[in-house]
């Protein structure tokens, strides 16, 4: 048995909901959303999944900005609960990182303020 503490994340995850389809051994487990994510892993909300630690999964993230095309990322289940699964991403995927960077930038971009003439004194 190995020490799971080596997988403790070192970077904070962003609370971003990204549309994702999970597959395990080619079988679709459900359509859901990420609860939080960073370039190294994610927690994905998924009830009644049957996944356990060390299962290798395939995730199809929908990128609405590129005509709803899917960006595929693979990963390993690090922890699981009734609420979902914690995934450690298995490899570097430039297309996935570009999509994630764009989502994070959208989330953290300063909000533009809109002022109407009626609100100016």
VEXRO-504488 format. One record per residue: residue number from 1; residue in one letter; y negated, z negated, x of N, C-alpha, C in turn. Coordinates in steps of 0.2 Angstrom, whole numbers, plus 5000, padded with zeros to 4 digits. Atoms other than C-alpha are relative to their C-alpha. Layout:
BEGIN
<NUM, 'A', <Y, Z, X>, <Y, Z, X>, <Y, Z, X>>
...
This chain:
BEGIN
<1, 'X', <5006, 5000, 5004>, <5000, 5000, 5000>, <4994, 5000, 5004>>
<2, 'X', <5006, 4999, 4996>, <4983, 5004, 5006>, <4994, 4996, 4997>>
<3, 'X', <5006, 5004, 5002>, <4966, 4995, 5005>, <4995, 5005, 4996>>
<4, 'X', <5004, 4996, 5004>, <4956, 5003, 4991>, <4992, 4999, 5001>>
<5, 'X', <5007, 5002, 4998>, <4940, 4995, 4998>, <4997, 5006, 5004>>
<6, 'X', <5003, 4995, 4996>, <4938, 5010, 5010>, <4997, 5005, 4996>>
<7, 'X', <5003, 4995, 5004>, <4934, 5021, 4995>, <4994, 4997, 4996>>
<8, 'X', <5006, 5002, 5004>, <4919, 5010, 4989>, <4994, 5005, 5002>>
<9, 'X', <5005, 4995, 4999>, <4905, 5022, 4987>, <4994, 4997, 5004>>
<10, 'X', <5005, 5002, 4996>, <4891, 5021, 5000>, <4993, 5003, 4998>>
<11, 'X', <5006, 4998, 5003>, <4878, 5031, 4990>, <5000, 4999, 4993>>
<12, 'X', <5001, 5001, 5007>, <4871, 5027, 4973>, <5001, 5006, 4996>>
<13, 'X', <4999, 4994, 5004>, <4877, 5038, 4959>, <4994, 5000, 4995>>
<14, 'X', <5005, 4998, 5005>, <4864, 5046, 4947>, <5003, 5000, 4993>>
<15, 'X', <4997, 5000, 5007>, <4866, 5043, 4928>, <4998, 5007, 4997>>
<16, 'X', <5001, 4993, 5002>, <4868, 5061, 4924>, <5006, 5002, 4996>>
<17, 'X', <4994, 4998, 5005>, <4878, 5068, 4909>, <5000, 5008, 5001>>
<18, 'X', <4999, 4993, 4999>, <4885, 5085, 4915>, <5007, 5001, 4996>>
<19, 'X', <4994, 4998, 5004>, <4897, 5094, 4903>, <5006, 5002, 5005>>
<20, 'X', <4994, 4999, 4996>, <4915, 5094, 4911>, <5006, 5000, 4996>>
<21, 'X', <4994, 5000, 5003>, <4932, 5099, 4906>, <5005, 4998, 5006>>
<22, 'X', <4996, 5002, 4995>, <4946, 5090, 4915>, <5007, 5003, 4999>>
<23, 'X', <4993, 4998, 5000>, <4963, 5097, 4920>, <5004, 4996, 5005>>
<24, 'X', <4996, 5003, 4996>, <4978, 5089, 4927>, <5007, 5004, 4999>>
<25, 'X', <4994, 4996, 5000>, <4993, 5099, 4932>, <5000, 5006, 4996>>
<26, 'X', <5002, 4994, 5004>, <4985, 5114, 4923>, <4999, 4999, 4993>>
<27, 'X', <5001, 5001, 5007>, <4984, 5105, 4907>, <4993, 4997, 4998>>
<28, 'X', <5007, 5002, 5002>, <4967, 5102, 4898>, <5001, 4993, 4997>>
<29, 'X', <5000, 5007, 5002>, <4964, 5083, 4896>, <4994, 4999, 4995>>
<30, 'X', <5005, 5001, 5005>, <4948, 5085, 4886>, <4993, 5002, 5003>>
<31, 'X', <5007, 4998, 4998>, <4930, 5090, 4886>, <4996, 4994, 4999>>
<32, 'X', <5004, 5007, 4999>, <4918, 5076, 4891>, <4994, 5001, 5004>>
<33, 'X', <5006, 5000, 4996>, <4903, 5072, 4901>, <5001, 4995, 5006>>
<34, 'X', <5000, 5005, 4994>, <4900, 5063, 4918>, <4995, 4994, 4997>>
<35, 'X', <5004, 5006, 5001>, <4893, 5045, 4916>, <4995, 5000, 5006>>
<36, 'X', <5004, 5000, 4994>, <4886, 5045, 4934>, <5004, 5004, 5005>>
<37, 'X', <4997, 4995, 4995>, <4888, 5057, 4949>, <4996, 4999, 5006>>
<38, 'X', <5003, 4999, 4994>, <4884, 5059, 4967>, <5004, 5006, 5004>>
<39, 'X', <4996, 4994, 4996>, <4889, 5073, 4980>, <5007, 4998, 5002>>
<40, 'X', <4993, 5002, 4998>, <4905, 5063, 4984>, <5005, 4998, 4994>>
<41, 'X', <4996, 5002, 5005>, <4911, 5057, 4967>, <4997, 4999, 4993>>
<42, 'X', <5002, 5001, 5006>, <4909, 5053, 4949>, <5004, 4996, 4996>>
<43, 'X', <4997, 5004, 5005>, <4913, 5042, 4934>, <5000, 5005, 4994>>
<44, 'X', <5000, 4996, 5005>, <4919, 5053, 4920>, <5003, 4997, 4994>>
<45, 'X', <4998, 5004, 5006>, <4920, 5046, 4902>, <5006, 5004, 4997>>
<46, 'X', <4994, 4996, 5002>, <4937, 5051, 4896>, <5005, 4995, 4997>>
<47, 'X', <4996, 5005, 5003>, <4947, 5041, 4883>, <5007, 5003, 4999>>
<48, 'X', <4993, 4998, 5001>, <4966, 5042, 4881>, <5002, 5005, 5005>>
<49, 'X', <4999, 4995, 4995>, <4968, 5051, 4897>, <5007, 5000, 5003>>
<50, 'X', <4994, 5000, 4997>, <4984, 5045, 4904>, <5000, 5001, 5008>>
<51, 'X', <5000, 4999, 4993>, <4978, 5047, 4922>, <5001, 4993, 5004>>
<52, 'X', <4999, 5006, 4996>, <4982, 5035, 4936>, <4997, 5001, 5007>>
<53, 'X', <5002, 5000, 4994>, <4976, 5031, 4953>, <5004, 5005, 5004>>
<54, 'X', <4997, 4995, 4995>, <4980, 5045, 4966>, <5002, 5007, 4996>>
<55, 'X', <4999, 4994, 5004>, <4981, 5059, 4952>, <4995, 5005, 5003>>
<56, 'X', <5004, 4995, 4998>, <4974, 5075, 4958>, <4998, 5004, 4994>>
<57, 'X', <5002, 4997, 5006>, <4963, 5083, 4945>, <4995, 5006, 5002>>
<58, 'X', <5004, 4995, 4999>, <4953, 5099, 4943>, <4994, 4999, 4995>>
<59, 'X', <5006, 5001, 5004>, <4935, 5098, 4935>, <4997, 5006, 4999>>
<60, 'X', <5004, 4994, 5001>, <4926, 5113, 4927>, <4994, 4997, 4997>>
<61, 'X', <5006, 5001, 5002>, <4908, 5109, 4926>, <4996, 5006, 4997>>
<62, 'X', <5003, 4995, 5003>, <4898, 5119, 4914>, <4992, 5000, 5002>>
<63, 'X', <5007, 5000, 4998>, <4881, 5125, 4921>, <4997, 5005, 4995>>
<64, 'X', <5004, 4996, 5006>, <4870, 5130, 4906>, <4995, 5005, 5003>>
<65, 'X', <5005, 4996, 4997>, <4858, 5138, 4918>, <5002, 5007, 5003>>
<66, 'X', <4997, 4994, 4998>, <4870, 5151, 4924>, <5005, 5003, 4994>>
<67, 'X', <4996, 4997, 5005>, <4876, 5158, 4907>, <5006, 4996, 4998>>
<68, 'X', <4995, 5004, 5002>, <4887, 5143, 4904>, <5007, 5001, 5004>>
<69, 'X', <4995, 4999, 4995>, <4898, 5148, 4919>, <5003, 4993, 5002>>
<70, 'X', <4997, 5006, 4997>, <4910, 5135, 4926>, <5000, 5000, 5007>>
<71, 'X', <5000, 5002, 4993>, <4908, 5127, 4943>, <5006, 4996, 5001>>
<72, 'X', <4994, 5004, 4999>, <4925, 5121, 4949>, <5000, 4995, 5006>>
<73, 'X', <4999, 5005, 4995>, <4928, 5105, 4959>, <5006, 4996, 4999>>
<74, 'X', <4994, 5004, 5000>, <4944, 5096, 4963>, <4999, 4993, 5003>>
<75, 'X', <5001, 5007, 4998>, <4946, 5077, 4966>, <5006, 4996, 4999>>
<76, 'X', <4995, 5005, 5001>, <4957, 5062, 4966>, <4998, 4994, 4996>>
<77, 'X', <5002, 5006, 5004>, <4957, 5048, 4954>, <5000, 4994, 5004>>
<78, 'X', <5001, 5006, 4996>, <4951, 5032, 4963>, <5001, 4994, 4996>>
<79, 'X', <4999, 5005, 5004>, <4951, 5021, 4948>, <5000, 5003, 4993>>
<80, 'X', <5000, 4998, 5007>, <4954, 5022, 4929>, <5000, 4994, 4996>>
<81, 'X', <5001, 5005, 5005>, <4950, 5012, 4914>, <5001, 5003, 4993>>
<82, 'X', <5000, 4997, 5007>, <4950, 5014, 4895>, <4994, 5004, 4999>>
<83, 'X', <5006, 4996, 5001>, <4932, 5021, 4897>, <5000, 5007, 5003>>
<84, 'X', <5000, 4994, 4997>, <4937, 5035, 4909>, <5003, 4999, 5007>>
<85, 'X', <4998, 5000, 4994>, <4940, 5039, 4927>, <4995, 5001, 5006>>
<86, 'X', <5004, 4999, 4994>, <4932, 5037, 4944>, <5003, 5005, 5005>>
<87, 'X', <4998, 4994, 4996>, <4934, 5053, 4955>, <4997, 5000, 5006>>
<88, 'X', <5003, 4999, 4994>, <4932, 5055, 4973>, <5001, 5008, 5001>>
<89, 'X', <5000, 4993, 4999>, <4928, 5074, 4976>, <5004, 5002, 5006>>
<90, 'X', <4995, 4999, 4995>, <4942, 5082, 4987>, <4997, 5005, 5006>>
<91, 'X', <5002, 4995, 4995>, <4932, 5096, 4996>, <4993, 5002, 4999>>
<92, 'X', <5007, 4998, 5000>, <4915, 5103, 5000>, <5000, 5007, 4996>>
<93, 'X', <5000, 4994, 5004>, <4910, 5116, 4987>, <4992, 5002, 4999>>
<94, 'X', <5007, 4999, 5000>, <4893, 5124, 4990>, <4997, 5002, 4993>>
<95, 'X', <5002, 4998, 5007>, <4892, 5131, 4972>, <4999, 4994, 4996>>
<96, 'X', <5001, 5006, 5004>, <4895, 5114, 4965>, <4994, 4996, 5002>>
<97, 'X', <5005, 5004, 4997>, <4883, 5105, 4977>, <4993, 5003, 4998>>
<98, 'X', <5006, 4997, 5002>, <4869, 5118, 4972>, <4999, 4998, 4993>>
<99, 'X', <5001, 5001, 5007>, <4872, 5115, 4953>, <4998, 4992, 5000>>
<100, 'X', <5001, 5007, 5001>, <4872, 5096, 4956>, <4993, 4998, 5003>>
<101, 'X', <5007, 5000, 4997>, <4856, 5097, 4967>, <4995, 5001, 4995>>
<102, 'X', <5005, 4998, 5005>, <4847, 5106, 4953>, <5000, 4995, 4995>>
<103, 'X', <5000, 5005, 5005>, <4853, 5093, 4940>, <4996, 4994, 5002>>
<104, 'X', <5003, 5006, 4997>, <4847, 5079, 4951>, <4992, 5001, 5000>>
<105, 'X', <5007, 4998, 5000>, <4830, 5088, 4954>, <4997, 5000, 4993>>
<106, 'X', <5002, 5000, 5007>, <4828, 5090, 4935>, <4999, 4993, 4998>>
<107, 'X', <5000, 5007, 5003>, <4831, 5072, 4932>, <4994, 4996, 5004>>
<108, 'X', <5005, 5004, 4996>, <4819, 5065, 4946>, <4993, 5004, 5000>>
<109, 'X', <5007, 4997, 5000>, <4805, 5078, 4944>, <4995, 4996, 4996>>
<110, 'X', <5005, 5004, 5004>, <4789, 5070, 4938>, <4999, 5004, 4994>>
<111, 'X', <5001, 4998, 5007>, <4786, 5072, 4920>, <4993, 5003, 4999>>
<112, 'X', <5006, 4997, 5001>, <4772, 5084, 4916>, <4997, 4997, 4993>>
<113, 'X', <5003, 5003, 5006>, <4759, 5076, 4904>, <4996, 5005, 4997>>
<114, 'X', <5004, 4995, 5004>, <4752, 5086, 4890>, <4994, 4996, 4996>>
<115, 'X', <5005, 5003, 5003>, <4735, 5082, 4884>, <4997, 5005, 4995>>
<116, 'X', <5003, 4996, 5005>, <4728, 5089, 4868>, <4992, 4998, 5000>>
<117, 'X', <5007, 5001, 5001>, <4709, 5091, 4865>, <4998, 4994, 4996>>
<118, 'X', <5002, 5006, 5004>, <4710, 5078, 4852>, <5001, 4993, 5003>>
<119, 'X', <4999, 5006, 4997>, <4716, 5065, 4864>, <4995, 4998, 5006>>
<120, 'X', <5006, 5000, 4995>, <4701, 5068, 4876>, <4994, 4997, 4997>>
<121, 'X', <5006, 5003, 5003>, <4686, 5057, 4873>, <4994, 5002, 5004>>
